[in-house]
Amino acid sequence: MSHVSKTAIVTGAGTGVGKAASLALARAGWTLVLAGRRTAQLEEVKAEIVAGGGRALAVTTDVTDEASVKNLFDQAVAAFGRVDLVFNNAGMGGGGPIEDISLADWKKVVDTNLTGPFLCTREAFRVMKAQVPQGGRIINNGSISAYAPRPNSAPYTATKHAISGLTRSTALDGRKYDIACGQIDIGNAATEMAMRMASGVPQANGQIAIEPLMDPACVGEAIVTMANMPASANVLFMNVMATKMPFVGRG
């Protein structure tokens, strides 16, 4: 398979979308470097990949810490020689009535959802510029919240809007190094973070409504599609959502 020698780093790889993307990339022949805070969950995903005949390395990582991020990339290069893909997936929710949000809670969401992807992108540029052949691809996990907020979600929504700016800047600045950058905006994947949708969540009109969900494996397949584009092509933004979720139209 043509992609056997390609190495992908996935952050937040132990659960949810990160796990689904890691398994899908492994099935497509990619070598995986699994990053996240919870070692046991990373090791479970690694074991599943190896059992399927794939190659994987688990690296316990805090994306908000620049030394931890550097260690992640150093270990990836030491183990596999290069980094061809980074999926900036690690993130967290956060919100509440805007007048009640503490500065500490605001900063925690910003550090995880925005500073983390920046630190990983900065390290990816350093590695991808230096390797031969030069270049690679970065995929950022945005959200439907990169376009439209849910009620009481100011920190999360602000960071996801910011990720769209980081994606565009990275795509522009990466051109001269053959580094492509795109964004996947996910709506209602049935992960631990989104399962509350099944029991009802607040809508813009103040009502509580149950929302449709989709299998996270669909997101994994979308990531593979983006990752396997030739270097001359880039999916800048892809929206993958539960077909009947309230987004298109007016709810």
N, C-alpha and C positions, 0 to 999 in steps of 0.2 A: 504494500500500500504506500502511496506517495507521501503520506503524512506521518509515517512511522517515526521519522527522525525529528519531528517538530515537538517542541516543548511549550506547554502552557502553564502559567501560574493562575490559579483561581483563588481569590480571597473569599472568606466566608464559606469555605468549601465543605464544612461539616454537616450542613443542614440545608433544607429548602432549595432555592434556586441554584445556589452554589454547588450543592451535591448533585442536583439533576444535570447541571451543565458539565460537571466533572465526569460523570458517568457517560454522558453522551459523547463528549470529546474523546474519552478513552475508547469507546466503541468505534469511533471514527479513526482510531489509530494514533491519537496524540499521546505523548508522554505527559503526565500530570504532576505538578507541584501544588500540593494542597495546603492552603494557608488558612489559619483561623486561631481563635483563642483557646478552643476546647480540644485538647490533644486526643482524648479518647474518641471523639466523634470523627476527627480527621483520620485516625487509625482504622476506624470501621470502614470509611469510604475507600481508603487505600487498600484494605483487605479485599473489598468487593471488586476493585479494579484489577488487582493482581490475580484474584480467582478467575477473572474473565480473560486472563492472558495479557493484560496490559502492564504498563510500567508506571509507578507512582512513588512520590516522596511526600511525606507529611512534615510540615515545618510549623511549629506553634508560633503564631505571629500576632502582634498587636499593631494594626495598621495606623494607629494614632501615634506611634513611637518610631522616630526616624531610624534609630539604631536597629530596632526589630525588623523594619522594612528592608534595611540594607542587608541584614543577616539572611532574610528570605531570598533575596536575589543572589547573594553570594553562594548560598547553598544550592540554589537552582543551577547556577553556572558551574559550580564545582562538580555537581552530580551529572549534569547532562550537556555541558559545554556552551549552551546558548539559551536564550529566551525568545520564542517566536510570537507568543501571545500572552497578554495579561487581561484577565477579566476582573475588573474592579467591581466586585459584587458585595463585599462586606458592607453592612449598613444596619441602621436601627430606626425604629419609629420614634415618635415623640411629639407631644403637643398638649392640648388643653386650652381652656379659655386664655386668650393672649395676655390678659391682665394678671393672670395667676402663674405664668411661666417664670421660673427662677432663672437667673443668669447662669447658674451652674448647669441646669438642665438644657438650656439653650446651647451652651458651649459643648456639652457632651455630644449632642446631636451633630453640631457643626464639625467637631473633631472627627467623629466617626464617618459621617456621610460625605464630607467635603475635603477636609484636610487629609484623611486617609487615602482617598483616591489620588489627591495631588502628590503625596509622598511616594505612592506606588508608581505614578506616572513619571515623576522625576527620576526615580531609580531605573525605570524601564528605558527612559531616554538614554541614560548613561550607559546601560548595557547594550541596547540595540544600536547605538551609534558606533560602539567599539567593535562589535562582533563582525565576522566575515562569513557569509555575505551580510552586509549591513541591513538593518531594518527589522520590521516586525509589525504587530498589530495590537492595539489596545481597544478593549470594549468596556464601556462604562455602563453600569446598571442605573438607569434613570428610573422613571416611573410615570404612570399617568399623571402623578402629582407634579411632573415637570411641565405640565400644561395647565392643569386644573386642580385646585385644592379640594380636599375634603374639609368639612367643618372642624374647627379647633386643631389645626395641623400646621401652624405657622413655622415651627423649626424644621420639620420634615419637608414641607413644601418649599421653603426657601432654599434648603440645601439641594433639592432635586432640580429646581430651576437653575441653581448655580452649576450643577453638574452639566447641564446643557451648554453653558458657557465654557466650561473646562473642556468638554468634548470638541467644540468648535475651535478653540484655541490650540488644542493638542493636534487636531487634524491639520490645521494650518501650519503650525510650527514643525510638525513632523515631516512635512513634504520633502524637505531637503535631505532627510535621512532615510527616506523610504519607510517611514513609520506611519501607518494608517491608524485612524481612530474613529470609532463609531459608538453608538449608544443604543441600548435596547430598553424600551419603555414598556414595562410589564403591568398588566391590569388583572388583578384577582387570580393569581396563581395560588393553588390550594396548598400553601405552606403554613408552618406554625404561625408565622407573622400575620397571615391573612385569614386564618380559619374563623375569626370572629364574624366574617362576612356571612357565614352560613347560619348564624343565629340572629343576625340583624344588626345593622350599623346606622348611625345618624346620617340623614340625607340633608341636602342644602335647604330644603323646605321645612326642616325641623322634624320630619317623620323618621321613624325607624323602619328600615326595610332589609329583608334578606336579599343578598346579591349572588348572582351566579358565579361559580368558580371554574377554573380550568386546571388540568393536570400539569404540574411543573415540568413534566417530561416534554411538553410542547415547547417550553422555553429552552430546554436543553437542545432540542433539534434546531431551534432558531439560532442559537449561539453557534452551533456547528456550521450552519449555512453561512453566517457572517465570517467565522474563522477560516473557512476553506475557500474564501474568495481569493483569486490571484492577487499578487501585490499591486497590480495595476487597477484594481477595482476596490471600492469601499462602500459598505452599507453605512451611511452617515447616521441615519435614525431608522429604527424599526420598532413599530408598535405591535406588541403581541398581547392580546387581551381576551378575556372570556367574552364570547360573542354577544351575549345579552346583558353584559354589565352596564350600569347607567353611566355612560360617558358621551356617546354620540347622540346629538340632539340636545334636549333639555331634561336630562335625567333618565 
